[in-house]
Amino acid sequence: MCRWLAYTGSPIRLEDLLTRPSHSLVDQSFGARQLYLPGAPMTTMFRHHAWPTNGDGFGIGWYGDREFPGQYRDVRPAWSDHNLQRLAEQISSPMFLAHVRAALGGTISRVNCHPFQYGRWLFQYNGEIGGFSKVKRALTFDVAPELYPCIEGNADTELVFYLALTYGLDDDPKTALAKAVGRVERARAEAGVEEPFVACIAAANGDRIYAVRYSSDKNSHTLYHSVGALTLTAGDGGDPIALPADGRIVVSEPLELEYRRSHWVELPEWSITTLQAGREPIVEDFVPIPV
């Protein structure tokens, strides 16, 4: 069970979300707390789940003054990587993505760690393609020939990213993501796969973040966006962490152990949310497009 976050707004240090809050992403790497159970009401889903640790690697991707984002990934657990701590203390960015991994599919290697990067895009998700081994070949053949050589690993997430790029992520991100998910669903149906496709997706291009909450059976993993200016509780008991008024965050689970529900809105099933600095998140229905 992976956990991730994405931020856009006035520049902040990465540590303000990655390491300092009481339930920071690094804290979630060894103590994630939220997961949906089939048939359970949305408002009651809070428990220690079957994969409480996400120690199979991590990654961060951030935007600065270059035409492409920076990236740092490793296979060590996020909680034990001192380089991550030092980088997070120093790097400030107006938009960044971060991910801690539980390797349910694919091998444990740096090239399989999220977020994945191509051009201006960063891409990550929490989930997996059910029966991936049965559909991997068919999906791979649909990747544009000019993009195929850029695939470095064997994770399902990277393949979905390159499908979205193939279907026009640069020109129409929402449609491209819907087509990528639709292509996966067609492959599952044709292969007779019963296990669902589950994917809470974040795709960013330096201007906007697109967050998708989806699963074939509508029992998705949790996903939230922040509301207004946040002040987060520090995990070390120090001063609270005041975030910019124009800051917008989307997370697998809130960044505080004790959080106010009014500060975090749980995204609906089968939805896509567009986040831009200083603007209210736009939440729309998400429907896969068969291709």
C-alpha positions, -999 to 999 in steps of 0.1 A, spaced: 0 0 0 18 31 -13 13 66 1 19 98 -17 14 136 -17 15 165 -42 18 202 -35 13 234 -55 15 270 -43 41 295 -31 75 278 -26 79 258 6 107 235 18 100 199 11 104 191 48 72 210 56 53 181 42 77 152 39 93 151 73 80 177 98 42 171 103 30 147 129 19 123 102 43 134 75 49 112 44 80 98 60 58 89 91 33 72 67 62 52 52 64 31 84 29 38 98 2 43 72 -33 43 87 -60 45 61 -75 20 37 -109 12 22 -125 -21 29 -151 -35 4 -186 -24 14 -176 -2 43 -190 33 45 -167 61 34 -169 79 67 -158 49 88 -127 39 70 -99 44 95 -78 14 107 -44 -1 106 -43 -21 74 -26 -51 61 4 -32 47 13 -6 74 48 -1 60 59 14 27 96 5 29 103 -6 -7 118 27 -18 107 63 -22 109 92 -46 105 130 -48 101 151 -79 101 189 -78 99 219 -101 125 247 -100 139 271 -126 146 245 -153 124 233 -181 122 198 -165 116 187 -129 143 175 -105 141 139 -93 155 118 -64 146 81 -59 161 53 -39 152 17 -29 159 23 8 131 30 32 123 68 34 126 67 72 163 56 71 176 78 42 195 107 57 201 122 22 163 126 19 162 144 52 191 168 42 176 175 8 141 181 22 156 207 46 172 227 17 150 223 -14 122 249 -18 97 244 -46 63 257 -58 52 222 -69 64 188 -59 54 152 -57 65 125 -33 59 88 -29 67 60 -5 64 25 -20 51 -9 -11 61 -31 -40 30 -51 -46 40 -54 -83 73 -50 -100 107 -56 -85 124 -34 -58 147 -12 -79 154 25 -83 138 26 -118 105 13 -103 103 40 -77 78 68 -82 74 95 -93 82 88 -129 94 117 -151 91 125 -188 97 160 -201 77 183 -179 56 156 -165 58 137 -131 35 107 -125 28 85 -95 0 64 -81 -11 42 -52 -26 10 -64 -20 -18 -89 -34 -34 -120 -51 -67 -110 -37 -95 -131 -10 -73 -145 11 -103 -158 -19 -112 -180 -23 -78 -196 12 -64 -196 21 -75 -231 -11 -61 -247 -7 -28 -229 30 -25 -238 22 -29 -275 0 2 -273 27 25 -261 39 49 -289 70 35 -306 89 67 -300 81 65 -262 87 28 -257 125 31 -253 120 55 -224 104 29 -202 131 18 -177 114 -5 -153 88 -32 -150 62 -15 -128 26 -12 -139 26 25 -129 53 34 -154 34 16 -181 2 35 -174 21 68 -175 35 60 -210 0 50 -221 -13 84 -209 16 101 -228 7 81 -259 -29 92 -257 -21 129 -255 -12 138 -219 5 170 -231 -25 183 -251 -55 171 -230 -45 156 -197 -80 146 -185 -89 128 -217 -55 111 -218 -58 98 -183 -93 85 -190 -81 67 -221 -52 52 -202 -75 38 -176 -100 27 -202 -73 8 -221 -63 -10 -189 -99 -19 -183 -104 -33 -218 -72 -54 -214 -85 -68 -181 -119 -77 -197 -103 -93 -227 -80 -114 -205 -108 -124 -181 -91 -107 -151 -113 -105 -121 -90 -86 -98 -97 -48 -99 -76 -20 -113 -70 4 -84 -53 37 -89 -51 69 -71 -31 89 -96 -11 122 -95 1 137 -127 18 171 -127 33 194 -154 46 223 -134 14 243 -138 -13 220 -127 -17 187 -107 -43 162 -118 -54 137 -92 -76 107 -100 -94 85 -75 -104 53 -93 -109 16 -89 -128 -9 -111 -151 -20 -82 -154 15 -66 -135 5 -35 -106 29 -40 -78 38 -17 -82 70 2 -74 104 -13 -79 139 1 -73 175 -9 -67 204 15 -90 233 22 -77 268 26 -45 278 44 -33 250 67 -13 251 99 0 216 105 11 201 139 48 194 140 58 159 148 87 170 171 65 192 193 81 223 178 64 253 162 34 246 140 40 245 103 21 274 86 16 268 49 10 295 23 -26 307 18 -23 298 -19 -10 263 -12 -30 233 -24 -22 197 -13 -36 163 -23 -26 133 -2 -33 97 4 -41 105 40 -40 137 61 -6 148 73 -16 150 110 -24 122 135 -52 143 148 -67 162 120 -97 184 115 -121 170 89 -130 206 79 -94 210 66 -94 179 44 -120 169 18 -121 133 8 -123 130 -30 -152 110 -44 -149 77 -61 -143 79 -99 -133 116 -98 -105 138 -112 -94 169 -94 -74 197 -109 -52 218 -85 -36 251 -92 -19 275 -68 -43 299 -53 -74 284 -69 -101 262 -54 -97 226 -65 -120 216 -94 -135 182 -88 -152 164 -118 -165 130 -126 -139 106 -140 -151 80 -165 -127 57 -183 -127 61 -221 -124 27 -240 -96 27 -266 
